[in-house]
Amino acid sequence: MIKMDVYLPREDSYLLQKQIRKFVKPDFSVLDMGTGSGIQAIEAARYCKKVLAVDINSEALVLAKKNADSAKLFNITFVQSDLFKNIGSDKNFDLILFNPPYLPDPEEESDNEAVKSRHLALDGGKTGVELIAKFLSEAKFHLKKDGQNPGRILMIYSSLTKGFDDVVKREGFSVRVLDEQSFFMERIYAALLSRK
């Protein structure tokens, strides 16, 4: 079995974390997709009653649970899942958090499983948007449809993620950039997505 590394908090993690307290309300049901170390789930759990933390990587879930226990936050449930595969079709959320793999991966078509696994936490597909597209196509069925407070998505993407705006539009979302940070090679964005 190939060992998968856990994505530890970096600049993009902190950019998203800063937005959570602005949008999480006490009665919210929050999903942290791709929880990694649990940084977003832990932050959300400080402001609401229940958080579901999901990751495809079982090692990430072990670390996230350990971090939540250290923070004395016991209102987080941990589930191993490839996106929404192991989340009931009837589960809907007020807010979904996602710091996805968003970088283009020219080796994505490789048959080498070790190469694919090594980049699992960073690479979002050949152009960087493929995993985001899959996520959005499923996420729209897991957002609460309350007329006054419909569910929304807080997520990160990069200037290197090709076709992000087209995918968002195609899946029926509008996007509002909340914050951004520049680096030598790219700019990363914290964005709020809402159903149109």
C-alpha positions in Angstrom: 0.0 0.0 0.0 1.3 3.4 -0.9 1.8 5.8 2.0 0.1 9.2 1.5 1.4 12.3 3.1 -0.9 14.6 5.1 -1.2 18.1 3.9 -0.1 20.3 6.7 -1.2 23.9 7.1 0.4 26.4 4.7 -0.5 29.9 3.5 -3.6 28.8 1.7 -4.8 27.0 4.9 -4.5 30.2 6.9 -6.1 32.3 4.2 -9.2 30.1 4.4 -9.1 29.8 8.2 -9.4 33.6 8.5 -12.8 33.6 6.8 -14.4 30.9 8.9 -15.5 33.0 11.9 -17.2 35.5 9.5 -19.5 32.9 8.0 -20.1 30.1 10.6 -23.1 30.6 12.8 -23.9 28.6 16.0 -26.7 26.6 14.5 -24.8 25.7 11.3 -24.0 22.2 10.1 -20.5 22.5 8.5 -18.6 20.1 6.3 -14.8 20.3 6.0 -14.0 18.5 2.8 -10.4 17.3 2.5 -9.7 18.1 6.2 -6.0 17.2 6.1 -4.6 18.2 9.6 -8.1 19.4 10.6 -7.3 23.1 10.8 -10.5 24.2 9.1 -12.8 21.7 11.0 -11.2 22.8 14.3 -11.7 26.5 13.6 -15.4 25.9 12.5 -16.1 23.7 15.6 -15.3 26.7 17.8 -18.3 28.6 16.4 -20.9 25.9 15.7 -22.4 22.7 17.2 -21.4 20.1 14.6 -18.7 19.7 12.0 -18.2 16.7 9.7 -14.5 16.4 8.7 -13.8 14.3 5.6 -10.7 13.1 3.9 -9.7 10.3 1.5 -6.5 9.8 3.5 -6.9 7.7 6.7 -3.6 9.1 8.0 -5.0 12.6 7.7 -8.1 11.7 9.7 -5.9 10.2 12.5 -3.9 13.4 12.7 -7.0 15.7 12.5 -8.7 13.7 15.3 -5.6 14.0 17.5 -5.5 17.8 16.8 -9.2 18.2 17.6 -8.8 16.2 20.9 -5.8 18.4 21.8 -8.0 21.5 21.2 -10.7 19.8 23.4 -13.2 20.1 20.6 -15.4 17.0 20.5 -18.2 18.2 18.2 -16.3 17.0 15.1 -17.2 13.7 13.3 -14.5 12.2 11.1 -15.3 10.2 7.9 -13.0 8.6 5.3 -14.4 9.4 1.9 -13.4 10.2 -1.7 -15.3 13.5 -1.8 -19.0 12.7 -1.1 -18.9 9.0 -1.8 -19.4 8.0 1.9 -21.6 10.9 2.8 -25.3 10.1 2.7 -27.3 11.6 -0.2 -29.7 13.2 2.4 -26.9 15.1 4.2 -27.0 18.8 3.6 -24.9 21.6 5.0 -25.1 25.3 5.7 -21.4 25.7 4.9 -18.9 23.5 3.1 -15.2 24.3 3.5 -12.7 23.1 0.9 -9.0 23.8 0.4 -8.7 21.5 -2.6 -5.7 20.3 -4.5 -5.7 23.0 -7.1 -2.4 22.9 -8.9 -2.0 21.6 -12.5 -0.3 18.3 -12.7 1.3 17.5 -16.0 2.0 13.9 -14.7 -1.6 13.3 -13.9 -2.0 11.0 -16.9 0.9 8.9 -15.6 0.2 5.2 -14.9 2.7 5.4 -12.0 0.6 5.1 -8.9 3.5 6.3 -6.6 3.6 9.6 -8.6 -0.1 10.0 -8.4 -0.3 9.3 -4.7 2.6 11.6 -3.9 0.8 14.6 -5.4 -2.6 13.7 -4.1 -2.8 16.6 -1.7 -1.5 19.2 -4.2 -2.6 18.4 -7.7 -6.1 19.0 -8.9 -5.7 17.2 -12.3 -4.1 18.0 -15.6 -5.1 21.7 -15.5 -5.7 22.0 -11.8 -9.5 22.3 -12.0 -10.6 18.7 -12.6 -11.0 17.8 -8.9 -12.7 21.1 -8.2 -15.2 20.4 -11.0 -16.0 17.0 -9.6 -16.4 18.5 -6.1 -18.8 21.2 -7.3 -20.9 18.8 -9.4 -21.5 16.8 -6.2 -21.4 19.6 -3.6 -24.5 21.4 -5.0 -26.6 18.4 -3.9 -25.3 18.7 -0.3 -26.1 22.4 0.3 -29.1 23.4 2.3 -31.7 25.0 0.1 -33.3 27.4 2.7 -34.5 30.4 0.8 -33.2 33.0 3.2 -30.0 31.2 4.2 -29.0 28.8 1.4 -25.9 26.7 1.9 -22.6 28.1 0.6 -19.0 27.0 0.0 -15.9 28.7 1.3 -12.9 27.5 -0.7 -9.4 28.2 -2.0 -8.2 28.3 -5.6 -5.1 29.6 -7.4 -4.3 31.8 -10.4 -2.6 28.6 -11.7 -6.0 26.7 -11.6 -7.0 26.9 -15.3 -10.7 27.3 -16.1 -11.9 27.9 -12.6 -14.4 30.6 -13.5 -15.9 28.5 -16.3 -16.4 25.4 -14.1 -18.0 27.6 -11.3 -20.4 29.1 -13.9 -21.2 25.7 -15.5 -22.1 24.2 -12.1 -24.5 27.0 -11.3 -22.5 29.0 -8.8 -21.5 32.6 -8.4 -18.1 33.4 -6.8 -17.0 36.3 -4.6 -13.3 36.7 -3.8 -13.0 37.5 -0.1 -9.2 37.7 0.3 -6.1 36.9 -1.7 -2.4 36.6 -1.3 0.4 36.9 -3.9 3.5 34.7 -4.2 6.4 34.6 -6.7 4.7 32.3 -9.1 1.0 32.5 -8.2 -1.9 34.3 -6.4 -4.2 32.3 -4.2 -7.8 33.3 -3.4 -10.3 32.6 -0.6 -13.7 32.7 -2.2 -17.3 32.3 -1.3 -19.5 30.3 -3.7 -23.2 30.6 -3.7 -25.9 28.9 -5.9 -27.3 31.2 -8.5 
